[in-house]
Every structure is written in structure tokens, then in C-alpha cells.
Amino acid sequence: MIELPEVSDQDVQWACKVLGLPETAFSGPDGADPRLGVLRANATLDVEACPGSGKTTLLVAKLAILARHWNAAERGICVLSHTNAARREIEKKLGATSEGQRLLSYPHYVGTIHGFVNEYLALPWLRSKGIKIEAVDDDVCLKWRWSKLPFVTRRALEQRQGSLHRLRYLNSDFDLGAIPWGKGGVLNRASATYQHMQRVCQDSYKAGLFCHDEMFVWASDLLDRYPEVTRHLRHRFPLLMIDEVQDNSEVQSRLLQRIFVVGGHAVMRQRFGDQNQAIYSYQGQDGAATDSFPIEDIKRTIPNSYRFGNSVAALADPLGVSPHGLVGQGGVGRSGEPELVGRHAIFLLDDDSVERVIDEYVAYLRQEFGAAELSSGDFTAVGAVHRADTDDKLPRSIRHYWPEYDPEISSAEPQPNTLLQYLAAGRRLAELSGETNDLVEKLAEGVLRLARLMSPETAIGKRRRNHRYVMDLLEGNADALETYLYLVRAFAVSRVFPTQDRWEADYRVLFESVAHSLSASHATNSAANGFLAWSEIGNVDAAKAKRNNVLWDETQAPAIKVRVGSIHSVKGETHTATLVLETFYYKHHLKELKPWLLGQTQGGNGRTDRIKQRLRLHYVAMTRAARLLCLAMRTDAFNEAEIGILRENGWRVARVTQEGVEWFE
């Protein structure tokens, strides 16, 4: 196992300076901060870091110090996560330094788990087998497979609530697993339907079309046939660092353990995460059972948060499945405004007042914050369920609070259903980042998806830079390129957002012509027509600015905007104030967590998986708030005595009515 360089006090001071942090950011005023021990750790360890602890910044600081002393020319550090957050942080904070440049180039790797598996295992193996890779893209691949199924098979799947998402294989034998069929049964593997489904998966493999998770199938296939590959990878990357490890799926954890740990000569591994924020499995994925996080014998805990103060910490900590004993060291305003102790609020609603809740939240924001914080603050309203098919059990979803809410553009990485929703999502990203390029990239992504819908058999994959990809594909087609650049100028530079008449008569036709050029298709099918359809998300002149799921209140100065979305969409964020909305999944989420909110219990050990899922989701939601935390729950969730307990625990409680709010005093 590699021996890491010793980290000196001078190294820590240098890291603080280059990252623009106070000198005591990692050591604390007394030198006893647990972050310092993590920076100096020279062994395999698991770092359990609470929300707002600066976990990714700590990881980047450690990487910067290691890069400063790294001498191996052909052996590097492998840094993996689910997003490119660590890479972006390195580019942003260290991009101008030699250490940053070294980290982002050979022999190191900083990127996503999928990217690593593709680059070092799956794609080289597939190419060695003579497969020409056309696209690694779920949307493209599944639609191609669906289009190749016999009509009778598609009909059978549709009649039994099957879909193209069943067309995924689990191993290199193209086994589809057990497919639910009928009432509690499974599809016979010897049936014509199963065989047809298997055959289109095999055909797509030969055509070079793959779903993202199928890369893990081929990576495992390579290791099955050539187990010595792990020895080479361990020599190449003697140090493995993983961020957000709590969100690893079972497939990811099993493969990474096999590559870097199992057997002799394991690499040094340092993992960063928070088991209390493991909400990945709630999205229908299997969380990691193999190589679970954290391992108690090597765990280091960072319980102190720079995001919020102790008043928020005390309210949120009991909801941790494994409570950290949160310590709040933040909570002050940007101009030094004191922590809002005793101002966190629960709004109680009924069926008639549910649509007034966010308005009353906005009124409360105006009461608690000054003009400067109202103008610059980040205010949100989030819920666990953001789409629902029925209107019973109110509030079932976020839309019951705000009917104009569009769940298709709510996620941090939106996957909209129409081109106009792509454009709206791009505007949202550009508004948040201040970068026009974010809108350009979203526009290009929408154009590429339109081209795929027009011709599923034409392999148009995904690239890191969508705009550059469109430009490359249109090279040699001057007319189409000119049209595309006109659309970029109109929507990204001039920030046009058309009326329905203008969309139908002008812009829709132009987008359609560009997509025809990309797909080599001369017809617009029903799927493409649906994608091009007008939707009200395009109307940005609406009184409450419904675009991008941002609710604007301009009834008085300053104007306030509240971002509305799912809990998943705001993970990792810091908000000035957060309103956590009650929603329904089998039962009302927050009502099920009453014992934790009342201070009658804490943690989730021994609880059902569903309760643990509720705890993790709402722990994530409640720990976004830096200054003010609010909840929205049903009036019938609490009796009078319980409302008294809530107030004793630090909550203000109000009943929302058609006329306003009534505070329990």
C-alpha cells in the first residue's frame, strides 16, 4: 500500500490560502477540529460528514496538498463521485495553480463512477470485441430496442403495464431477470415475448447501443475473463477517494470493491459521505449492501456544520438514521444578522387552505428578514413527492400547494418532456449561475433529443458539450448551421421566450428543420410532434412568473422568488430559508415522523425501510436551511397538547386559514 506524504502545518495554511478560506478553517480555533485529522490521515478511512460541513471542500484541500507533493509520474489518485462536483471545485478554486492542473491531468483521474468504468473497463473491452460504440444513452438505446420489437410483443407489454424500461439486461448473457407479468406472476423465459425482448438487447449490443448501467455488465465481464486487470488498475491508482459514497448503488459498490479492494494488495481508500443523506435508494435503486458505508472501525465523524446554527441542528438531528449530534456553527446572515432562534415555524393546513401555504410562507419571510436578505437570499419550498395521479389524501404532492408547478423541470439535472421545458430549464440554470452557456447547453441538449425522437435508429449519442456536438454534426450544412446559431442568439443571448402563436408559426419550424438535418429524417413522427408541442411553461409573462418552478412575489418591494421542487433536486444546496412540504406516499410523510418532531425518539435503527427512507429524505430537506426552517403539515396531525410540546421544542406553530394565519401563542 502506498505511503502518503506527511501533511505539515504549512501545507494546511497553504490550502486555506489557495482556497480562500480562513487560516483555521480546517483546524478550528483550538486546533482540535476533526477536519485536520482527515487532512493528515495516511490510511484507509471513512469520513462521515454532516450537512454543511464543507465535505467536498475538505476533499479538494486534501487533493491539493497531495498534488503538491506527488512525485510518481505514472501512478495517480483516482477520485470518484456521482457528479463532477469535485472536478468543478478543483477547476474553480485550483484551476490557476500548478497543483490544480496536475490533478486534472495524467496520471490522475477525477470524474464520475460511470465515467471511470466506461474509460478504463467497459469501452476498451467492447472495442476489443469488435463493437463500434455508437451511443451510451438510455433514451436512445431503449427507444431503438422498442422500435425493433414485433408489434405483437409491444402490444403485450403495453397491455400488462410493461414499458421500454423492461428492455435492459443484467449480465453478458443478456438475461433480463424476472419480469413481472400478470397478477403476481413473472414472464416465462421460454416465451416468445421474453425471447423477442432478449433478442433486441443482443441486436443493440451488436449495433453499439447501450444503457448507462449496462457498462457495469461489460466491466464485470472483462474482470471475469481477465481478473489480472484489477492488479494493473491498483498499480495505476494506489489511492482511491470517493465522494458522496452513501449514494452508491449495490452494482457500483460491488464493482468498485472488486476493482480496488478484494483479494491481496488493496489500494488505500478514503471515502467521504453521510449515511443520513442516502436518498438514492428512494429513487427505485438498490442501495449498497456490499461494502457498506461507513465501516465503524475506520470512521471519522465531522458533526459541526458551517451552514446552520444550533437551533436548526437541534430540530434536524433527531431525524438522522444515525444521529451525528449535530453542532451548528453557522446560521448568521451575510451581513452578520444573528441566528433566528425561536423563529422556525410549522404551518398547519387543511384541504381548503393548502394552496395558501406558500403565500403565508412568503409573508413570514417578509416578517423575519430585512430588505437586503430578501433581495439576495435563496428561498425554497420542497417536498418528497412532486407528481401524483390522484387528488385524494391532500396534500399528496407539491402541485397541491401550487397547481402551476411542473415536475418535469424540477430536478437539479432536469429531463423535460418538451423542447419548451428544456428552454425553460436552461433559463433557470442560467439565472442561478449567471452563465449564458448553461442555457446554450440546455437548448442544444433539447435539439439533440428532438433529433433522436425523429429517428431512433440514427445513433446520436451524448457528449460532454452538447453545443459543440451540434456544431460538429452540422459542419458542412451551412443553412442548418446558420438556423441553429440564429436560435442560439434568440433564446440564449436575446432571451426570447415566445408566445404560442410565435412558437407555432416561427420557432417550432426552425427547431424542426435543424433536427431534420441532424437525424437525416424528412418526417416528424408523433413522438417528435409531442416534444415540439406548446406548453404553458413557455409563458413567462404570467402574473406569478410560473416559469422554471420559481414563484415570484412582487406584491411589495423587494420582490421575492421562491424555488419550488423535489427534495432530491436540492440535495447539496444551502438555502437562506426552506419550507418542507407535507406529501403522501402510502401515508403522509411528516405525520409519520411525528415522534421525531415531538422529541419523543431519535434515529432509525430497528425501523422499517420505509421509515428510514422518510427520515433520510426529510433530514436532507431540513438541513438545507441556513437561517430559517419551516414545515407545512396537516392540522389534524397534532392535538392541542402536542402543539404545546412543539412550541416547547423551539417551533412556532400557526394555523393557515383562508383569511391568513393564526399563531398559537
Secondary structure by P-SEA (a helix, b strand, c coil): ccccccccaaaaaaaaaaaccccccccccccccaaaaaaacccbbbbbcccccaaaaaaaaaaaaaaacccccccbbbbbcccaaaaaaaaacccccaaaaaaaccccccccaaaaaaacccaaaaaaaccccccccaaaaaaaaaaaccaaaaaaaaaacccccccccccccccccccccccccccccccaaaaaaaaaaaaaaaaccccccaaaaaaaaaaaaccaaaaaaaaaccbbbbcccccccaaaaaaaaaaccccccccbbbbbbccccccccccccccccccccccccccccccccccccaaaaaaccccccccccccccccccccccccccccbbbbbbccccccaaaaaaaaaaaacccccccccbbbbccccccccccccccccccccccccccccccccccccccaaaaaaaaaaaaaaaccaaaaaaaaaaaaaaaaaaacccccccccccaaaaaaaaacccaaaaaaaaaaaaacccccccccaaaaaacaaaaaaaaaaaaaccccccaaaaaaaccccccccccccccccccccccccccbbbbbbbcccccccccccbbbbbbbbccccccccccccccccccccccccaaaaaaaaaaaaaaaccccbbbbbbbcccccaaaaaaaaaabbbbbbbcccbbbbcc
